[in-house]
Amino acid sequence: MNIKSAVIFLLALSSTIVWGQDSAHKISTHVGAEFWGTYLNYPYNPAIHRAAYLQKIDRLSYSGFDSLKDSPLKHGAYYAALKTTTTFSPGIKLIVDIYGEHRGISYGIYNKQNVVIYPIFLLQVKDSISFLKHKFIIEGRAGDFLNMRLDEGLFLYNIDGQGAEGSITLGKWKMSGAWYGDFSRGIGLNIDDAIAVSLSRRFGKQNSWVVGGAVYSLFPPYKSKFDHFYYSAFFRRTFSNAYVYAQVGYQGNRVRENLYRGDILSRMALVAGAGLTHHVKKFTLKAELEIRYYGSSINHLHSDKKVRYRDFNSGLYANTVGDYLYPLRRYDNAFSQWAVFTEYSRCDVFSASLSGNMGYAVTGKTGVALEYDINYIGAVENRFFSNTGLTSHVLYPFVTASYYYSPIKNFKADLMLSNKGMNLDLSYPAFHQFSRLHTGFRIRCSL
């Protein structure tokens, strides 16, 4: 979608809005906006840190993984989003967002390879019916899901997707189903359609407990969806300013394709975590501790290194969009996602992470802040896939320290030190860790 077509679309949308009462319902639209811009002052080809094990087995980059190649933040990149939510009735909403990105000031204001516009659509429907004196709540969503998290995030989390979700709630019971299309397109998880069915129940006077089970079909392209089942159980406990959660999964036998290898642990996956928020006068803290385990058979076949965020037929400079887009807004996301671990496709993988932020208000408009995302990953090649017994241990401590100016609630400008850079040379939206901190500034604003 180019700029002209985007403007025409928004004008057409706004012309359909009726402020007030129509023949049946009141239709209203809320319009918001968001701006984000970041510049990092690092030299060309700065030294980076990456697991030695992956440097040996991965050949995606142009010239290895010892330095960061040209990327948007080096040149000052920014995006703006126009966000609309139209309510057609109390139970029907349509979200339409238009994102526009300039992916590097140095590339020229109208460089067509680095000016990007893309739309986000999401239709939400909620209604209820009564049957045999019971009230059933029916919900559905279809379209684009940003930063989605399926159940407690064992497999699909911190990821964007397209598809449809639906659920039926009866009292404290909830049955959900979802179908997401082609994660092999846009992220290197090598998943065709992802299908999920779950059943959960809330407990406690304030529904503070959620316990459930799920079945997923996460099959690679051109493979049978019936041979790639994953069975899972999960829970979450919510407190006033904290939470704990866990999810465990088990891979079923891949009968027809005879791809099952390994013992029980190689076919299991686990995530468990806890988080809290704390505020005392001028000090704020948000933290989440999480551990993960993926058996080698779980990760097998779920890494596709053909996904490209650069045009591999062009040089490196001003080359920040390939067949697929790594959106600028994902730079503020956490490092952890399933694709991080499927890179170790022959390994049993364990990880531990501590992420969050803390801040102290120096004055009413200024303060200091620290964003941290510290990740340890340990991997051992499973003997059923390899007899080398190679191991890998790596620590990625991403940190951003800043002094900010915030004259109003939804505006913040930062002077910062950071060791976190965008990595356009892997098959998923990843980050590079610089070998040292670099200066920069960032502006964020939302309406």
N, C-alpha and C positions, 0 to 999 in steps of 0.2 A: 504494500500500500504506500503510495507516494503522498506528499504533503497536500496536493490539491484534492485527491480523492478523500483524504482524511477530513479535510475541512468541509467538503460537500456532505460527507456522512454525518458529521456532527450537526451541521445545519439542518439536514433532513430529520435527524433525531429530535432536535429542539423544536422543529415545526410541528411535531406530533404531540407535544406536551400540552395538556389542557389544565390550566390552573383553576381549580374550583371543582364544581360538581358536573359530571356528565350524566348520561341516562342511567348509569348503574353505580359507578364508583368514583371516588375522588382519585385523580391521578396527580402525583407530585414527583418532582425530580430534585434531588440534591446534587449540587455541582461542587467539586473540590479540585484542588490542584496540589502538585508536589514538585519540588525542585531539589536536585542533588548535583553537586560538583566537587571534584577532588583533583588535586595536583600533588604528585610526589616528586621531589627533587633528587632523583638518583641518577647516576651516570649511565651512559650507554653500556649495555652488557655487564650489569653489576653481578657480583658473585652471589650465588644462591645455595641453599642447603636442600638436599634431596637424598632419600635412602639409597645407599650404594647398591643394594639388591635390585632396585628398580632401574637404576642407571644401566645395569648389565643386561636386563631383559627387554627394555623398552627402546624402541627406535623411532618414536614419533617426531621428535624435535628435529630441526634442521641440522644442528651441530652439537648434539648432546645436551646434558642437563646441568652443566657447570655454570651457566650464566643465563640471565633473563633476557629474552629478545625483545624487540620493540613492542610496546603495549600502550593502551590508551592513557593510563594514569601518568606516564612520563610526560605527556604533552598537554595535560589538563583536559579532562573529559567531564561532560555533564549531560544530564537528561532532565526533561520536564514531562509531567504526566497530567493530563486532564481527566478527571475521574467523575463519573456520573452514576447515580443510583436512582432508578425510576421505580416508584411503587405504584403498581396498577390497582392493587387492592391490598388489604392487610396481609394476604398470604402469597402475593406474587411480586417478585422484584427482578429487575434486569440491571445488571452492572455492566457498564461499558466504559473502559479506560483506553485512552490513546497515549502511548509513550513515544517520545521523540528523543533521539540521542545524537549528540555531536561527540564523536569518539576520539577527538584529538584536535586541539586548536592549531597545532603546527601543520596539520594536514590540509588546511585551507577550508574556508567557510562552507563551500559547496562541493566538497569532495564526495562524490556519489558512493564510493566504497566505504565511507566512514560516517555518513549521515543516514540514520536508520529510523523508520517509523513502524511501529507494530501495534495492533489492537489486542485488547483482552476483553472477552465476553463471558458472562456468567449469569445464567437464568436460575432463580431460586423459587421454589413453589412449596408452600406449606398449607395443609388443610387437615380437617378432622372429620371422621364419620362415626356414627354410633351403630353398633350391631350387638344384639342380644344384651342390651343394657351396659355394654362396654364401649369406651371411647378409644378409638384408634387414631393416632396422630400420624399423618403421612407427609413425608418430606422428600423433596427431590432437588438435585442440582445438576446442571449440565453446562459444559463449556470449558473454560480454562481455569486451572487451579494453580495458584502461585504458592510456593513454599509449603506444599502439601505434606501431610503426615498421616499415614495409614495406620490406624489403631495406635499403638505406642511406639511406632517408628522402627520396627525391627528391620524391614527391608526398604520400603518406600518412605523416605522422609527427606526434608530439606531439598526438595526437588519440585520442578514445575511439570504439570501434566495436563492432558486433555481427556475428556470423557464424560461420564455420567455417574452420579451417586444417588442412591435412594434408601429410605429407611421407613420402617413401621414401628411405632412405639405403642405399647399397651402397658399402662402403669409404669412399673420400674423396668420392664423388659423392652429390649430394642433389637430388632433384626435389621441388618444393613447389607447392602450389596453395592458393588462398584465395578465399573468396566472402564479401564483407561487404555488409550490406543498408543501402540508403537513407541515405547521408550527407546527402541533401537534408533529412532529418528530424533536426533537432537542431543542425546546423551548416550555414552558408550556402555550401557548396561546390557545390551544384547537381549532385550526383552521385546517381544512382539506385543500382543495385548496382555494387559495385567488384569486379572479377574479376582475379585475378593468377595467373600460372604462371611459375615460374622454375626454372632449372637452375644449380647451382653446384658448385664443386670446391674442396677444401682442398689446400693445398700446404705443404711444409715438415715437418721432423721433429716439430714441436709443433703442426702445423696452424695456423700463425700467419698464413697467407695464405688468403683466401677470394676467389675470382673467379667471376663468374657473369653470366647474362643473364636477362632477364625480359620478358614481354609483359603489359600491363595493358589492361583495358577499363574506362574511366572515363566512362560515358555519362550525360548528363543525363536526367531523367525524361521518359518518353514518346519518347525518341529510340532509334535502333538501336544496340545494343551493338557491332555489327560495324563501325560507322563512327567509332568513337572509340577506336582502338587506339593505344597508346604502346609503343614498343620501347626497351629499356633494357639497359645493361651496367653492372656495378658491381664494386668490389673493396674489401677491408678488410685491413689489415696490423696485427697486434697485437704489441706489445712488452711488456716486463715492467711498465712503468709508463706506457705511451703507446700511441697508435694513430693511424693515418691511414686515410682512406676517401674514396671518390669514387663518383659515379653520374652517368651521362649518359643522357638520354632523347630520343627523336625521335618526333614525332607523325605518324602515317600519314595518308594522304589520306582526307578525309571524303567519300567518293564520292557516296553517295546524297543527302546533304543539301547538298552543294556549299558547305561552309562553310570550306574551306581558303583561307587568305589569306596572302600574304607569301612571303618568301624562306626559305632553309633556316634561318637563325638565328631567325626568328620561330616556327619549329616545333620548336625545341630547348630543352632544359632541362638544367641542370647543378648538382650540389652537390659540394663537396670540402671536407674538413675534417681537422683534427688535434687531438688532445687529450692531456693528460698529468695525472698526479697526482704530488705530491711531498710528502714528509714529512721534516722535519729537526728533531729534538728537539721544541720546543714550537710549531713553525710548520708549517702545512699549506697546500697549494695545489692547487686543481683548476681547470683551464682548458681551454676548447675554442674554437678559431678555425675559422670556417666561412664560405665564400662560396657564393652561389647566383645562378643566372641562369634566368629564365623568359621565353621569347619570347611575344609578344603573342597568337599563335594558340594557344599552350599554355593560357593563362589564359582565353581567350575562352569564354564560356558557363559558366564555373565560379565565378560569384559570384551568390548568391541572397540578396537583401536582405530577404526576407519572413520569415526566421526571427526569432523574438522571445524575448527573455529577460525581458521585462516584459509586463504586461497593458496593452495600449495603450488599453483602455477605462476605465482608472482613472488617478488622479493619480499623481504621482511618488513621494510619500512612502509608505514601507512597501510598495513595489511592486518586488519583487526576483525574482519568478517569473512567466514568461509561459506560452506554449504549451510552452516547453522550459526546461530548468534549466541554469544555469551553476553547476556544483558548486563549493563553497568550496575543495575540495582542489586545484583547478586554479590557484589563486592562486600557488602555489609553482612552477608550471611555467615554462618559458622562453617568451619572447614569440613566437619564430619558429614559424610553421606555414604550410601552403600558402595558407590563406585570407587571410593577411596580404598576399600578393602578388596573389591573384586580384582584390582590390579595384581594382587597376590593370589592368582587363580589356582596355584598348585599348593597353597599353604593353608595351615590352620592359623588363624589370625586372632590376636587379642589386642584390645586397645583400651585406654583410659583417657578421659578428657576432663578438663576443668575450664569452663567458659563463663563469661558474664562481663560485668562492668561495675565500676565503683566511681563515685564522684563526691567532690566537696565544694560547696558553694562559698567562694571567697567573698563575694558581694552579692547584691540582689541580681546582678546581671552577668557576673563572670564567675568562673570556677575552674577547677582542674578535674580531669577525668582519666581513667585508665580502662581500656577495653582489652580483655585477655581471652585467648582461645588456645589452651595448651593441650597438645595431643601427643600421647605416646602410642606407638604401634610396634608390636612384636609379632613376628611371623616365623613359622617353621615349615619347611617343605614336607608334605605328607609322603610317607614311604609308598603309598599306593599310586602316587603320581610321579614320584621321583625318588631315586635311591641316593641322591647326593647329600641329603640331610642339611642343606643350607639353611641358615637362620638370618634374620634381619631384625635389628632394633634401631628405632629412630624416634627422635623427639622433635616435634614442631611447636615451638612456643611463639605463637603470633601475638604481638602486643602493639597497642597504639596508645601513646600518652598524649594528652592534649590540654591546652588552655583555651577555654571557650568563652564566647561572648553571646549571650542570649537575652536580648532586650524584651522579647515577647515570648509567649509559651511555645510557639511552633516554629521558631527561627533559632538556628544555632550556627555560628561560624567558629571554626577551630583552627588554631595553629597546632601542628602535631608532629610527633616523631613516631614512625611506624616501620616495621620490618615485613609488612604484608603487601604482596604484589599480585596482580592478576596473572594467571597462567593460561595462555591461549593455546598451548602446545600439547595438551592432553585431551582425552576424549570425553571429559566431563568438566563442568565449571569449577576449576580448582584454583589454588593459590600457590604462589612461590613464597618461600621464606627467605628474605634477604639475609646475608651474613652479618649485617649491621643495620642499625636504625637510620632512616633517612627523614629529612624534614619535609614538610608539606603543609597544605591547608585544605580545608573542606568546608562546604556550605550546605546546609540542609534546611528546607523550609516546606511546610505543608499548610494547607488551608482547608 
